[in-house]
Amino acid sequence: MRLDFSSDYITDTALLDEQHRQVYATTSSAFGRRTEVLKFDFGTSSPSNLATMKFHDWSRDTITMDGQELDAKNYLTKPSWISSRRVLTATNDTMYAWESAGDTWTLSLLDGAEVGRSHSRSLGLTGPDKHPQYLEFSDDPRVLKNLDELIVTYVYLRIRQERKQRRRRHGAMARKSNSTPAAVNNLNVFQGGVPSSGGLGTMVGGVS
């Protein structure tokens, strides 16, 4: 099964099946603290709320499904502190693991069999394979039965990943900004910022 994303923004997008029918969608609050996953059942005029995610900086994130609020960290567990895997037990007790490698996420059963994968958007610059980003799932009946949960957990993990990437970028920019005054001061010294007593400042730019 393949589901195409209508945009590159995981927080506000639609997921379309191979017949271009809208199956799921995401919508988020202005500041990205809350995201809803909506489900479109065929033959119905309006979507239903599948899950609501709330993101926090100083407390744990939550995912609410079927009226039950789950602690995201307990729902999607890490086998170890350094692991990139997130393990979940679906409502039918099937256990899955999402694992990231860069921007690609793979979904596996705990016995190791891969049953899902994300694909980044391709512009087709080096070939004819131009496509939007999409999710691909096995036709294994267990996977199809748990598809709602798998979509919700993928959306959550992608949003968390993007939030972490933004924090890293902002942190790097802040460190660069904080180091700029020192660099400017050092440059001023070499361009004449030392007393003109015949030293390097006089030779470079200290001549009045």
N, C-alpha and C positions, 0 to 999 in steps of 0.2 A: 504494500500500500504506500502511496506517495501523497504527501500533503505539501503544496506550494505556499510560500508566504507571499502576501500581496505587497509587502514593503520590507525594508531592511531593519525596521524598528520593531524589536520584539515586544516592546511595551504597548504598541498600538498597531495591530496588523490583523489580517484575516488569513485563515488557512483554508485552502481550496483543494478539493479532491481532483482526481484525474478527469472528471467531467466538468470541472470549473465551478462546482457547487461549493458554497461556503459551508464549512463544517464546524469550524471553531473561529473565535476572534479574541483578541485581547484589547483592553482599554484601561488607561491609567490616569491617575490624578495628575494635576499640574506639576507637582514637585516629585512625582515618582514614588511616593510613599505607599501607594495602594494600587494594585493591579487586579483587575477582574478577568477571568477566563470565561468566555461565553460559549455555549454549545447550541448549534442550529440543528434541530431534528427535522428530517425531511417531512414536508407536509404541514409544518407549523408556521405561523406567521411571524413569530417573534422568538428570539433566543432565550434560553434559560441560563441562570448563573451556575456555572460548573464549580468555580472556586474563586475565593478572594484571598489575595496575598497582601500582607502588611509588612513593610520593611522598616527596620529600626537600626539606629547607629549604636545605641548603648544597651539595648535589651534584645531579646531573641525575636527573630522573624516568626510570623505565624501564617499558616495556610488553613483556610476554612473550607471544608467540603462536606456536603450533605448535612450541614448544620453543626458539624463537629470541628472545633478549632484545634489544630495540631501545632505542636512546637516543631518548626521546620528542621531544627538541628537533630531532634530525636526521630523525626520521620525519615529524613535522609541522612543516614549515619555514615561516618568516615571510618574505614577499617583501621587507619592509623593517622597520626597527626599530619604526616607528609603526603598522604595518599591523595590522588586526584579522583578517586572513585567515590561515588555516593550510592549507598545501598538502600533499597526500599523494599518493604514487604507489602504487596498489593492486597486488596480486600479479599481476594480468593487465595491468599497465602503464597502466591508465586513470588519468588524473590528475584529482583533485578538489580543490576548495577549500571549506573551512568558513569562514564569516564571521559574526561576531556583531554585532548591533545591539541593545544592551541585553540583555534576556534571550532574544531571538530569534536562533536560528542558522539560516542558510541554507546549503544545499549546492549547489554548481554544478560543472559540468564546466569545464575550463579555457577552452573556447570561449565561456563565459558563460551557457550554458543552465542554468537552475535545475532541479535534480532532487530536492531534498529541503528540508524546512523543519520547524522545531520550533514547537509551539504551546503557549502557557501555559494553565494551567487557567482555566476560566471558570465563575463561579458563576451565570451567567445572570440577573444582577440587572437588566439593562436589556433583556432579551429571552429568548426560549426556548432559546437556544443554550448550554445548560449542558453542559460536558464536562471531563474530566480533561486534564492536559497530555498531549500526544501528539506523535509523529513521523510525518511524512507523506513518502513517497518515490514517485518516478516508477516506472512499470512498465517503464522502459527495461531491457532484458536485462542491460546492463552493470551497472546499479545493483543489480539483484536478485542478480547473481552476486557482487557485492562487499559484500552487505548485512552480513555478519559484521564485516568491517573497518570499515564505516561506523558501525555501532552502537558498536563498541569506541572509535573515535576520538571520536565524539560524547560518550560517557560520560566519557572522559578530559578533553576540553575543558570540559565542564560542571563537573566536579569542580575543575579548575584555576581556573575562573572563580569558583566559590563560595569557594575557599580565598583567592583574592586579595581578594574582597569582604569576607570576614571579617577579613583582615589590615588592610584600610583602616579598617573600623569600629573595631577594637581600637586602631589607631593614633590615630584621632580621639578616642576615649574617653581614651586615655592623655594626649594633649596637653591635653584639657579638664581632666583630673584634675590635671595638673602646673600648670596656670594658676590653679587654684582658690585655693591659699594666698596668691598675690599679690593676687588680688581681695579676699580676706577681709582681708588686711592693709590694703589701701587703704580698705576700708569701715570698719575700726577707726579709722583716722586721722580720717576724716570724722565719726565718731561720738564723738570725744573722745579719740583716741589721741595727741594732741599735747599738749605742756605747756600748762597752763591759765594763759597769760599774756595773755589778752584776745584771742587770735586766733580762728580759725574753730572750733577745738575747744571753746572756752569757750562760743561762741554756740550750738553745736548740741547738745553733750552733755557738755561738760566741767565742768558745774556740780556741785560736790560736795554 
